[in-house]
Amino acid sequence: MSNLESDPAEILECSNGDAGKSPRIEILTPREVPLGGPRAMTVRRTLPSRKRSLIGAWCFLDHYGPEPVASSGGMRVPPHPHTGLQTVSWLFEGEIEHRDSVGSHAIVRPGELNLMTAGRGISHSEVSTPSTDVLHGAQLWVALPEGSRKMAPAFESQASRRVQLGDAAVQVFMGTLAGLTADATVFSPLLAAQLDLPAGGVVVLEVDDGFEYGVLVDSGAVGIRGSKAEAASGPAAAGGPGATGGPDATTTVQAHELAYLATGCRTLRLEAGDAPVRVLLIGGEPLGESILMWWNFVGRSHDEVVGYRAAWQSEAVGVGGPPPPGTEELFTARVAGATREHEGAPLPAPELPSVRLRPRD
């Protein structure tokens, strides 16, 4: 998915260096962002936020739906570029057609991960399918570490790994959780999973205390407690009535909010309220690198991002003269049959700010 804001923040040189100083559980509330056009579908963006830019290597989180496609027009995101990141597409309902400049053509379906690694540069489009009545899901980005961010672009689709743990139905689609390891290709230690709990249900997860975690609540309200205590054993560890996550207080997180937990947790306890709950759990080791993120680019410096923008404008939009040296065919925007009518024309990049991209205060 593209960041379609016409005036993206001048952000975002960001780092995980302060992760250990954060409160035990920090609540990030979403802001609404339209995907463009008079019948724009609106997404709820919780990452990056004014409070936090990264959770591990996770640098972007859009959550949308349930969206009636008939009234909103659904998702129609024309070809647009990415660098230095992976896009993670995960659906609860509906379907999205994906095409990219390395020739991939895939249908994103519920319960299946679609993972696009931009590496040095890629372009893609996303359009909800004609058969989709309701669209509901999330799009996330992962910042690639220095050693991988200039790799060749790639795309893969993977089925999630599923298990019942206590009261929770767990789908692991990146990393390892509950004894399951997903097949997705990752370049830093990461986790992503969907957990569904019935009303009143409880699950206690043994987690990596070197990870930061984010819990996005899709529906319902969930009580969250992270503990540094050793993981429970016996029936309680499976999430039964005797389950405990340690002495820390439980925090209730409402639908559409993102809860952040700093490193140090050994167990994570989730408890549903009076209604069923669905959450996305993401996590990862602090990236340990500063990144600069503007529009759809992740880089390391102002000049690098300026070069990415100029290359896209030249190659795909046809303005601005030849691309900067070393960026020729960076996004291969006209590969694989050029733009198809239903995808729309390539999306022009916004104007750069009048000052150098710099760290946020």
URGIVEN-V735424 format. One record per backbone hydrogen bond with DSSP energy under -1.0 kcal/mol. NH is the residue of the N-H (numbers start at 0). CO is the residue of the C=O. If there is no record, write none. Layout:
# URGIVEN-V735424
[[NH:CO] [NH:CO]]
This chain:
# URGIVEN-V735424
[[13:290] [18:15] [20:17] [21:18] [25:259] [27:257] [30:44] [32:42] [34:40] [39:36] [42:32] [43:62] [44:30] [45:60] [46:60] [48:51] [54:57] [57:54] [58:140] [59:140] [60:46] [61:138] [62:43] [63:136] [66:134] [68:132] [70:67] [71:67] [72:68] [76:125] [79:123] [81:121] [83:118] [85:141] [86:115] [87:139] [88:113] [89:137] [91:135] [92:135] [95:107] [96:126] [97:105] [98:124] [99:103] [100:122] [102:99] [105:97] [107:95] [110:90] [111:108] [112:157] [113:88] [114:155] [115:86] [116:153] [117:84] [119:150] [120:117] [121:81] [123:79] [124:98] [125:76] [126:96] [127:74] [128:94] [131:128] [134:66] [135:92] [136:63] [137:89] [138:61] [139:87] [140:59] [141:85] [142:56] [143:83] [147:144] [148:144] [150:147] [153:116] [155:114] [157:112] [159:110] [160:171] [162:169] [164:167] [166:201] [167:164] [168:195] [169:162] [170:193] [171:160] [172:191] [173:191] [176:179] [179:176] [181:174] [190:282] [191:173] [192:280] [193:170] [194:278] [195:168] [196:276] [199:272] [200:197] [202:269] [204:267] [206:265] [210:207] [211:283] [212:260] [213:281] [214:258] [215:279] [216:256] [217:277] [218:277] [221:252] [222:270] [223:250] [224:268] [226:266] [236:233] [237:234] [238:235] [239:234] [242:239] [250:223] [252:221] [255:216] [256:253] [257:27] [258:214] [259:25] [260:212] [263:208] [265:226] [266:226] [267:204] [268:224] [269:202] [270:222] [271:200] [272:220] [276:196] [277:218] [278:194] [279:215] [280:192] [281:213] [282:190] [283:211] [284:188] [290:13] [291:298] [292:11] [293:296] [296:293] [297:82] [298:291] [304:300] [305:301] [306:302] [307:303] [308:304] [309:305] [310:306] [311:307] [312:308] [313:309] [314:310] [315:311] [316:311] [317:312] [318:312] [326:323] [329:326] [334:331] [342:339] [343:339] [346:78] [357:9]]
